[in-house]
Amino acid sequence: MFGPLRHAGWSGALLALLAAPPGAAQTDLSPAPAGPPAPPARAAPPPAPGTFVAPDSPFRPGTLGFPFTALYAAPVGPPRAWTITPSLGLSLTFNDNIRGTPRNRQSDLIFGVTPGILVRADTARMQGTLSYAPTASFYVSNSDQNQLVHRGFGQVSTILVPDLLFLDARASASVQSLSSGFAQDDNTAITRNDQVQTFTASISPYIVQRFRNLATLRAGYTYSFTDQSRATDRRAPSNTGFGPVGFSASEFSSHTGYAVIRSGEDFGRLLLQGSVNATEFDGQGIYDGAYRRDVLLEAGYAITRAIAGLVEVGYEQQRYNTVPVTRFEGLIWAAGVRFTPNEATSITVKYGRRDGYDSAFVQGRTELGPRTRIFASYTDRISTSALSASDLLQAIVLDPLGNPVDAQTGAPVLPSGAGSLLGIQGGLFRTRSATVSLSHMLRRDVVTLALTHENRRPVAAAPDQTTPQFAQKASSISVSWSRPLDEATNLSAFARYGISTREGRGDTNNYTAGAALTHLINPTLAGSLSYRVSYRDGGGLDGSVLQNIIVAALQKTF
């Protein structure tokens, strides 16, 4: 929780069982983590559990539906204190249904320009990565669809005063579809009227003070800013056949003060932790006068070297300016177990009360041999679309290739809502999400299978919301594959099927598949050719929706 700790005996085993990023125990049942990650260690970290690069491969496999127009080469050569890599990408896209409509299909050619910058820092006092690549798209026949979208992620940890004062800063930018929720790496797959752009950033100074082997204290302040808005000012998307979606643009900031004290190895098998968190929101609409506060006492006991019992009890206060006003105030508790037989396996199961209702929490990772890894999670929380994006920013780190992964399990992470088949709505929702993914690594190939389920039910509407909220649920199965054909050429493919249900409209079937061929023309120039097809029907659609996209791209690094 507070950086690398190495202790022998039962205390070391218990710390290994329960060690997690700050606020992890609270994050298990709450969307609000207790603070940023612990200060960086000087030793270069090993690849994160979510990093899957086949042996002898210079490529990264990417996530579902990826790659299309991004850098594919993994970093090579000895590490340097600072690495700055600017790039320029040019693409030509053919889309046979630019508005994603069942009828009156329109095709177009789209020219894309993507300047990018990748910055890595690895010094005695600073470690971090920044990747930013905005894309400007120009439509030949439909200039009303011209757009500029922003994508990127950055995270940096700085030691201000050794062994005492630290600073964590991070930011992200992502784009996703309003009607389906699914984020596309290639924004030309989403009509301009159906796009939602999300920016979120935070900065947190904090102190860490160790009291010998008795306890460790961590206290700090986090300022966070989130802006989620559409590319147009229209209150509802074009008639894509999916019906109007009640979305309200959100812009808010938050101020969080927190303190966490954790017992040390002097307590042997017993681990105690107390935390205080208070977040006050500053914004309009649902965030006007909103707050989240809690006090929590947690205990863990190492029953064996692999199994620890977990208990927590506390008190919470929450308020959101919805219609009617939403308040949660009362006792919170949880009980569960954590199973950590080795470094590759960590499984946490809890059941308790938070946000005014009882819920379960599951998070785990394990390996089935040296080539197969499994990630699983189940969460049940109350939040908004924008608030979920802000909370997610605090729960992820970057792997050695710059891909965002979960700080606790190392599982690959997409932007908030990116893997969802559900549309984005305004207001407060209770969302149950379950995910299981299996990645199998051969000598040159990586194959990933993923299962997801999401159930979203409205709690209360935003004050300015005019479109009624509705319940949604969706399930999906996907498979992706990546293989380097030679030292300079990589082939990847994916397929996905999902079924989504909207209250009052029945089931919608969603099919997506694609492939991408990437070639390193020289060490600084990469070319790619990709194809993606998507098909949707049912759910009250006025006919089926078919979309084919072909992208040819070049990317030059400098």
C-alpha positions in Angstrom: 0.0 0.0 0.0 2.8 2.4 0.8 5.4 1.1 -1.6 7.6 -2.0 -1.6 7.7 -3.7 1.9 9.8 -6.8 2.4 9.3 -8.7 5.7 9.8 -12.3 6.6 7.5 -14.6 8.6 3.7 -14.2 9.2 3.8 -10.4 9.1 5.4 -10.5 5.6 2.9 -13.1 4.4 0.0 -11.0 5.7 1.3 -7.8 4.1 1.7 -9.7 0.8 -1.9 -10.9 1.1 -3.3 -7.4 1.8 -0.8 -5.1 0.1 -2.6 -3.0 -2.5 -2.5 0.6 -3.8 -3.8 3.3 -1.3 -7.5 2.9 -0.6 -7.6 -0.4 -2.3 -9.5 -2.0 0.6 -12.0 0.8 0.4 -12.1 0.8 -3.3 -13.3 -2.8 -3.2 -16.7 -1.5 -2.2 -16.5 2.1 -3.0 -15.9 4.0 -6.3 -13.8 6.6 -4.4 -10.2 5.4 -3.8 -8.3 6.9 -0.8 -5.6 8.4 -2.9 -3.0 8.1 -5.6 -0.5 5.2 -6.0 2.5 4.9 -3.7 5.7 6.7 -4.6 7.7 5.0 -7.3 10.6 2.7 -6.5 13.8 3.4 -8.3 14.2 -0.2 -9.6 12.6 -0.7 -13.0 9.4 -2.6 -12.5 8.8 -5.9 -14.1 6.0 -6.1 -16.8 2.6 -5.7 -15.2 0.3 -8.8 -15.0 -1.8 -7.3 -17.8 1.1 -7.0 -20.2 1.0 -9.6 -22.9 3.7 -9.4 -25.5 4.6 -12.7 -27.1 8.2 -13.8 -26.8 10.4 -12.6 -29.7 7.7 -10.1 -30.7 8.4 -6.3 -31.1 4.6 -5.7 -31.2 2.0 -5.1 -28.5 -1.3 -7.0 -29.1 -3.6 -4.1 -28.2 -7.1 -4.3 -26.9 -10.4 -5.3 -28.5 -10.8 -3.6 -31.9 -7.2 -2.2 -31.6 -4.9 -1.4 -33.3 -6.0 0.9 -36.1 -3.8 4.0 -36.2 -1.6 3.9 -33.2 2.1 3.1 -32.6 2.7 -0.7 -32.4 6.4 -1.0 -31.6 7.3 -1.8 -28.0 10.1 0.4 -26.6 13.6 -0.9 -27.3 17.1 -0.2 -26.1 18.4 0.7 -22.7 16.2 2.9 -20.4 16.9 6.6 -20.4 16.0 9.3 -17.9 13.9 11.1 -20.4 12.5 9.8 -23.7 10.4 12.1 -25.9 9.0 10.7 -29.1 6.9 12.9 -31.3 4.9 11.3 -34.1 2.6 12.2 -37.1 0.0 9.9 -38.4 -1.9 10.2 -41.7 -4.9 8.0 -42.6 -7.4 7.5 -45.3 -10.7 5.8 -44.3 -13.6 4.5 -46.3 -16.9 4.3 -44.3 -20.0 3.0 -46.1 -22.4 4.2 -43.3 -20.9 7.3 -41.7 -24.1 8.1 -39.7 -24.6 4.5 -38.6 -28.3 4.5 -39.7 -30.6 1.6 -40.8 -31.8 3.6 -43.8 -30.5 6.4 -46.0 -26.9 5.1 -45.7 -24.2 7.5 -46.7 -20.6 6.6 -47.5 -17.6 8.9 -47.5 -13.8 9.1 -47.6 -12.2 10.6 -44.5 -8.7 12.0 -44.3 -7.2 11.9 -40.8 -4.2 13.7 -39.3 -2.9 12.5 -35.9 0.0 14.4 -34.3 1.2 12.6 -31.2 3.7 12.8 -28.4 5.0 10.1 -26.1 7.0 11.2 -23.1 8.6 8.8 -20.6 10.5 9.9 -17.4 12.6 7.6 -15.3 14.8 9.7 -13.0 15.8 9.5 -9.3 12.8 11.7 -8.3 10.3 11.3 -11.1 8.7 8.4 -13.0 5.9 8.8 -15.5 4.5 8.4 -19.0 2.4 10.8 -21.2 0.8 9.7 -24.4 -1.3 12.2 -26.3 -2.7 11.9 -29.9 -5.5 14.2 -31.0 -7.1 13.3 -34.4 -8.5 15.8 -36.9 -10.9 14.1 -39.5 -11.9 15.7 -42.7 -14.9 14.2 -44.7 -14.8 14.6 -48.5 -18.6 14.8 -49.1 -20.0 15.5 -45.6 -18.1 18.4 -44.1 -20.6 18.7 -41.3 -19.0 15.6 -39.9 -15.5 17.1 -39.7 -14.2 16.7 -36.2 -11.3 17.0 -33.8 -11.1 14.5 -31.0 -8.6 14.1 -28.2 -7.2 10.8 -26.8 -4.4 10.3 -24.3 -3.3 9.3 -20.9 -0.6 10.6 -18.6 0.6 9.7 -15.1 3.6 11.0 -13.2 4.9 10.4 -9.6 7.4 12.8 -8.1 9.4 12.6 -5.0 9.4 16.2 -3.6 11.1 15.3 -0.2 12.7 11.8 0.0 10.8 9.4 2.3 8.2 12.1 3.2 6.5 14.3 0.5 5.3 13.1 -2.9 3.2 14.4 -5.8 0.9 12.4 -8.1 -0.5 13.9 -11.3 -2.6 12.2 -14.0 -4.9 13.0 -16.8 -6.9 11.2 -19.6 -8.9 12.0 -22.7 -11.3 9.5 -24.4 -14.1 9.4 -26.9 -17.1 7.1 -27.0 -20.5 6.6 -28.6 -23.5 8.2 -26.9 -26.0 5.6 -28.2 -24.0 2.4 -27.6 -21.3 3.4 -25.1 -18.6 1.5 -27.0 -15.4 3.5 -27.5 -13.7 3.3 -30.8 -10.0 3.8 -31.4 -11.0 5.1 -34.9 -13.4 8.0 -34.3 -14.7 7.8 -37.9 -16.9 4.9 -36.8 -19.0 7.3 -34.7 -21.1 10.1 -36.2 -20.2 13.5 -34.8 -23.7 13.9 -33.3 -23.2 10.7 -31.4 -19.8 11.4 -29.8 -19.1 12.1 -26.2 -15.6 13.5 -25.3 -14.4 13.0 -21.7 -11.5 14.8 -20.1 -10.4 14.1 -16.5 -7.3 15.2 -14.6 -6.1 15.2 -11.0 -3.2 16.3 -8.9 -2.4 15.1 -5.4 0.4 16.1 -2.9 0.7 13.7 0.0 3.0 12.6 2.8 4.1 9.1 3.9 5.5 8.7 7.4 6.6 5.4 8.8 6.8 4.8 12.5 9.4 2.1 12.6 7.6 -1.3 12.5 4.5 -0.1 14.3 2.6 1.7 11.6 2.6 3.8 8.4 0.7 7.0 7.9 -0.4 8.5 4.6 -2.3 11.7 4.3 -2.9 14.1 1.4 -5.2 16.2 -0.8 -6.5 15.5 -4.3 -7.9 18.0 -6.7 -9.8 16.5 -9.6 -11.4 18.0 -12.7 -13.8 16.3 -15.2 -15.5 17.5 -18.3 -17.8 15.3 -20.3 -19.6 16.8 -23.3 -20.8 16.2 -26.8 -19.2 17.4 -30.0 -22.4 19.3 -30.8 -24.8 21.3 -28.6 -27.8 19.2 -29.5 -29.6 17.6 -26.6 -30.3 14.3 -28.4 -28.4 12.4 -31.1 -29.6 12.1 -34.7 -32.2 9.6 -35.4 -30.0 6.5 -35.6 -32.9 4.2 -34.9 -31.9 3.8 -31.2 -34.2 6.4 -29.9 -33.3 9.5 -27.8 -30.9 9.3 -25.0 -31.1 11.6 -22.0 -27.6 12.9 -21.7 -26.5 16.0 -19.8 -23.0 17.5 -20.3 -21.1 17.5 -17.0 -18.3 19.7 -15.8 -17.2 19.6 -12.2 -14.2 19.7 -9.9 -13.7 17.9 -6.6 -11.6 18.4 -3.5 -10.6 15.3 -1.5 -8.8 15.2 1.8 -7.8 11.8 3.2 -5.7 10.1 5.8 -4.8 6.4 6.1 -2.9 4.7 8.9 -1.9 1.1 8.6 -0.3 -1.2 11.2 3.1 -2.6 10.6 4.8 -6.0 11.0 4.9 -5.6 14.8 1.3 -6.8 14.8 2.2 -10.2 13.3 -0.7 -11.9 11.7 -3.1 -9.0 12.3 -3.3 -6.0 10.0 -5.3 -2.9 11.0 -6.1 0.1 8.9 -8.1 3.2 9.6 -9.1 5.8 7.0 -10.9 9.1 6.7 -12.0 10.5 3.3 -14.0 13.6 2.5 -14.8 14.7 -1.1 -16.7 17.9 -1.8 -17.9 18.6 -5.4 -18.0 22.0 -7.1 -20.2 22.0 -10.2 -23.7 22.5 -11.6 -26.6 20.1 -11.9 -26.2 16.8 -10.1 -22.8 18.0 -8.5 -24.2 21.2 -7.0 -23.6 20.7 -3.2 -22.7 17.0 -3.7 -20.3 15.2 -1.4 -18.9 11.8 -0.4 -17.5 11.2 3.1 -16.7 8.1 5.1 -14.7 6.8 8.0 -13.6 3.2 7.9 -11.8 0.7 10.1 -10.5 -2.4 8.4 -8.9 -5.5 9.8 -7.2 -8.5 8.2 -6.0 -11.7 9.8 -3.7 -14.2 8.2 -5.4 -17.5 8.8 -2.6 -19.2 6.8 0.1 -17.8 4.6 -2.3 -17.9 1.6 -5.6 -17.0 3.2 -6.6 -13.8 5.1 -10.0 -13.0 6.6 -11.2 -9.4 6.1 -13.6 -7.3 8.1 -14.4 -3.6 7.8 -16.9 -1.3 9.5 -17.5 2.4 9.2 -19.9 5.3 8.5 -20.7 7.1 5.3 -22.4 10.3 4.1 -23.3 10.9 0.4 -25.4 13.5 -1.3 -26.2 14.2 -5.0 -28.3 17.0 -6.3 -30.7 14.8 -8.3 -34.5 14.9 -8.6 -35.4 14.0 -5.9 -32.2 14.7 -3.9 -30.3 11.5 -3.2 -28.7 10.9 0.2 -27.0 8.0 1.8 -26.1 8.1 5.4 -25.5 5.3 7.8 -23.4 2.3 8.8 -21.2 0.6 6.2 -19.6 -2.8 6.6 -18.1 -5.7 4.8 -16.7 -9.2 5.4 -14.7 -11.4 3.1 -11.5 -13.3 2.3 -8.4 -12.8 0.3 -6.6 -15.7 -1.3 -3.0 -15.2 -2.4 -1.1 -18.4 -2.6 1.6 -16.9 -4.9 2.7 -13.7 -6.6 0.6 -14.6 -9.7 -2.7 -15.2 -7.9 -4.7 -12.8 -5.8 -8.5 -13.3 -5.3 -10.6 -11.0 -3.1 -14.3 -11.7 -2.3 -16.3 -9.4 -0.1 -20.0 -8.9 0.8 -21.2 -5.8 2.7 -23.2 -2.6 2.7 -22.4 0.7 1.0 -24.3 3.3 -0.9 -27.4 2.4 1.0 -27.6 -1.2 -0.1 -26.0 -4.6 0.3 -23.7 -5.8 -2.5 -20.9 -8.2 -3.3 -17.4 -7.4 -4.6 -15.0 -9.8 -6.4 -11.6 -9.1 -7.9 -9.0 -11.6 -8.9 -6.2 -12.7 -11.1 -4.4 -16.0 -11.5 -2.3 -18.0 -13.9 -3.0 -21.5 -15.4 0.6 -22.3 -16.1 3.2 -19.8 -17.5 1.2 -19.0 -20.7 -2.4 -18.4 -19.5 -3.7 -15.7 -17.3 -7.2 -15.0 -16.0 -8.7 -11.8 -14.7 -12.2 -11.5 -13.1 -14.1 -8.8 -11.4 -17.6 -8.0 -10.1 -18.6 -4.6 -8.9 -21.9 -3.0 -7.8 -21.9 0.7 -7.3 -23.9 4.0 -7.6 -22.4 6.7 -9.8 -22.8 8.9 -12.9 -21.1 8.5 -16.2 -18.7 11.4 -15.6 -18.0 10.4 -12.0 -17.1 6.9 -13.1 -14.5 8.3 -15.5 -13.0 10.4 -12.7 -12.9 7.5 -10.3 -11.4 5.2 -12.9 -8.5 7.6 -13.4 -7.4 7.1 -9.8 -7.6 3.3 -10.1 -5.3 2.7 -13.1 -1.6 2.7 -13.8 0.5 2.3 -17.0 2.2 -0.9 -18.0 5.8 -0.8 -19.5 4.3 -0.3 -23.0 2.1 2.7 -21.9 -1.2 0.8 -21.8 -3.6 1.6 -18.9 -4.1 -1.4 -16.5 -5.8 -1.9 -13.2 -3.5 -1.0 -10.3 -4.5 -4.0 -8.3 -4.8 -6.9 -10.8 -2.8 -5.6 -13.8 -5.8 -6.3 -16.1 -6.1 -4.1 -19.2 -8.4 -1.2 -18.7 -10.5 0.7 -21.3 -11.9 4.2 -20.7 -15.0 4.2 -18.4 -17.9 2.7 -20.3 -15.7 1.8 -23.3 -16.4 -1.9 -23.2 -20.1 -1.4 -22.7 -22.9 -1.9 -25.2 -25.1 0.5 -23.2 -25.7 4.1 -24.1 -24.6 7.0 -21.9 -27.4 8.6 -19.9 -27.6 11.5 -17.5 -28.5 11.1 -13.8 -27.5 8.7 -11.1 -27.4 4.9 -11.7 -26.8 1.7 -9.9 -24.5 -0.4 -12.1 -23.6 -4.1 -11.7 -20.7 -5.1 -13.8 -19.0 -8.5 -14.2 -16.0 -9.3 -16.4 -13.9 -12.5 -17.0 -11.0 -12.5 -19.4 -8.5 -15.2 -20.3 -5.3 -14.6 -22.2 -3.2 -17.4 -23.6 0.3 -16.7 -24.9 2.1 -18.9 -27.4 5.6 -18.4 -28.6 4.5 -15.8 -31.2 0.7 -15.5 -30.6 -1.5 -14.0 -28.0 -5.2 -15.0 -27.8 -7.7 -13.3 -25.5 -11.2 -14.4 -24.6 -13.5 -12.0 -22.6 -17.0 -12.3 -21.2 -18.8 -9.2 -19.8 -22.2 -8.5 -18.3 -23.6 -5.1 -17.2 -26.9 -4.2 -15.6 -27.7 -0.5 -15.2 -30.8 0.8 -13.4 -31.7 4.4 -12.8 -31.7 5.9 -9.2 -32.5 9.5 -9.8 -32.5 12.0 -12.7 -30.3 15.1 -13.1 -32.1 18.5 -12.4 -31.9 19.6 -16.1 -32.7 16.2 -17.6 -35.7 16.2 -20.0 -35.5 12.6 -21.3 -36.7 9.9 -18.9 -34.2 7.5 -17.6 -34.5 3.8 -18.5 -33.0 0.5 -17.4 -30.5 -1.3 -19.6 -28.5 -4.5 -19.5 -26.0 -6.2 -21.8 -23.8 -9.2 -22.2 -21.0 -9.9 -24.6 -18.3 -12.4 -25.6 -15.2 -11.4 -27.5 -12.0 -13.0 -28.8 -8.9 -11.2 -30.1 -5.7 -12.6 -31.6 -2.3 -11.1 -32.5 0.7 -12.7 -34.2 3.9 -11.2 -35.6 4.4 -12.6 -39.1 8.0 -11.6 -39.2 10.3 -9.0 -37.4 8.5 -6.1 -39.2 5.0 -7.3 -39.8 2.1 -8.0 -37.3 -1.4 -9.4 -37.9 -4.2 -9.0 -35.4 -7.9 -9.8 -35.5 -10.9 -9.7 -33.2 -14.6 -10.7 -33.1 -17.4 -9.8 -30.7 -21.0 -10.6 -30.1 -23.2 -8.9 -27.6 -26.9 -8.6 -26.8 -28.3 -5.5 -25.1 -31.7 -4.8 -23.7 -33.3 -1.5 -23.2 -36.4 -1.1 -21.1 -39.4 -1.1 -23.4 -37.5 -1.9 -26.6 -36.5 -5.5 -26.3 -33.1 -7.1 -27.3 -30.6 -5.7 -29.7 -28.0 -8.0 -31.3 -24.5 -6.5 -31.8 -21.9 -8.1 -34.0 -18.4 -6.7 -34.6 -15.3 -8.1 -36.3 -12.1 -6.8 -37.7 -8.5 -7.4 -38.7 -5.4 -5.2 -38.9 -2.0 -5.7 -40.7 0.8 -3.5 -39.5 4.3 -3.3 -41.1 7.4 -1.4 -39.8 8.7 0.0 -43.0 11.8 1.3 -41.1 12.5 2.0 -37.4 10.6 5.3 -37.5 7.9 4.6 -40.1 4.9 2.2 -39.7 2.1 1.4 -42.1 -1.2 -0.3 -41.3 -4.2 -1.6 -43.2 -7.3 -2.6 -41.3 -10.9 -3.6 -41.9 -13.8 -3.6 -39.5 -17.5 -4.6 -39.9 -20.3 -4.1 -37.4 -24.0 -5.2 -37.6 -26.9 -4.5 -35.3 -30.5 -5.6 -35.4 -33.6 -5.9 -33.2 -34.4 -3.8 -30.2 -37.0 -1.7 -32.0 -34.6 -0.7 -34.7 -36.1 0.5 -38.0 -34.2 -2.1 -39.9 -30.7 -3.5 -39.4 -27.5 -1.3 -39.2 -24.5 -2.4 -41.2 -21.2 -0.5 -41.3 -18.0 -1.4 -43.1 -14.8 0.6 -42.4 -11.4 0.3 -44.2 -8.4 2.3 -42.9 -5.0 2.7 -44.5 -2.6 4.6 -42.3 1.1 5.7 -42.0 2.7 6.9 -38.8 6.1 8.5 -38.6 8.0 8.9 -35.4 10.8 11.5 -34.9 
